[in-house]
Amino acid sequence: MVLNYMNINPKVSVIIPTYNDSKSLIRAIESVISQSFKDLEIIIIDDGSTDNTKEIVKDLAGKDTRIKYFYQENISFGRQSLVYLIS
């Protein structure tokens, strides 16, 4: 079942940076999804993971349209988050 949330401008953006930590990432995403507040988007910023992070996020995003995934080569979370926020 795919949860389809149609709000184009969600009230809250939850940004989760990650690098090769798929087990913790699953728990983090599931924690956000389980909150009672639903008007949100979940932005996953992958800083060049070489594990199965991408596959896990793509699987979860296929079940919940609020999840957005961004991948780029490893450049550090601080800089990567700034690049995303100003673009």
JOTA-V15495 format. One record per residue. N is the residue number from 1. PSI is psi as a letter, one per 40 degrees, with the letter a starting at -180 (* if undefined). BURIAL is b if it has 9 or more other ideal C-beta (glycine too) atoms within 8 Angstrom, else e. Layout:
# JOTA-V15495
N;PSI;BURIAL  N;PSI;BURIAL
This chain:
# JOTA-V15495
1;h;e  2;h;e  3;h;e  4;h;e  5;h;b  6;e;e  7;h;e  8;d;e  9;g;e  10;i;b  11;d;e  12;h;e  13;h;e  14;h;b  15;h;e  16;h;b  17;i;b  18;i;b  19;h;b  20;f;e  21;f;b  22;d;b  23;d;e  24;d;e  25;d;b  26;d;b  27;d;e  28;d;b  29;d;b  30;d;e  31;d;e  32;d;b  33;d;b  34;e;e  35;i;e  36;d;e  37;h;e  38;e;e  39;g;e  40;i;b  41;i;b  42;h;b  43;h;b  44;h;b  45;h;b  46;h;b  47;f;b  48;f;b  49;i;b  50;e;e  51;a;e  52;f;e  53;d;b  54;d;b  55;d;e  56;d;b  57;d;b  58;d;b  59;d;e  60;d;b  61;d;b  62;e;e  63;e;e  64;h;b  65;e;e  66;e;b  67;h;b  68;h;b  69;h;b  70;h;b  71;h;e  72;i;e  73;i;e  74;h;e  75;e;b  76;i;e  77;d;b  78;d;e  79;d;e  80;d;b  81;d;b  82;d;e  83;d;b  84;d;b  85;d;e  86;e;e  87;*;e
